[in-house]
């Protein structure tokens, strides 16, 4: 019973993380992700990738100013 509760808890947390991640992360290509953040009407993009042990490495950030992409 305890094992089942722990497994259910892990499953629920994983689903919450996937929901959170899909709101902010977009897979670009070859393991590169774009993080999208909006603050005060401004949109920012950060390119990143995951290293071993789920470490997030941030590569480049910029403010999105046009609707081209």
N, C-alpha and C positions, 0 to 999 in steps of 0.2 A: 504493500500500500504506500509506504513512504517513497519507495523507488518510483512508483507510478506518479506520485505528486511532483517529485523532482523533475521527471521527464516532461510532464505537462507544463511545468513552470518554464523550463528551458525552451520548449516549443513556443509558448506564448511570447517570451522575450525575443526569440528569433523573429517571429512575425512582426513584432513592434519595430525591431531594427530594420527589417526589410521595408516596411512601410515608410519609416523615417528616411532611409537611404534613397528610396525611389523618388521621394519628394525633392531631394537636393542633389543627388548624384545622377549623372548621365554617362553611360559608357560611350566613348568616342571611337577608339580603335586600339588594337594591340595592348590591352590592359591599361590604357589611359582613360581616366575619368574626368569629367568636368563637374565641378561643384558650383551650383548656382545659388546665389544669395541676393536677396533684395533688402535694402536698408534705406528707409526714407525716400522711396521712389527711385532710387538708383539701383541698378543691377550690376553685380560683380560676378566674375567667372574666375575660378581657380582650377588649373589643370593639375592632376595628381595621379598617383598610382599606389598600389598596395605592395609593400615589401613583406618578407617572411614574418610570421607571427602577427599578421594583420596590422602592421605599422603603416600608417598613411604618410606618404611622402608628398609634400606640396612642391610643385615645380614652378609655376608662373601664375600671376594674378593680374587681372586688368578690369577696368570698368567698361561695361558694355554701354555704348552711347547711341547706336543706331539699331534699326530693326532689320538690317541686311541678312544676318545669320539667324 
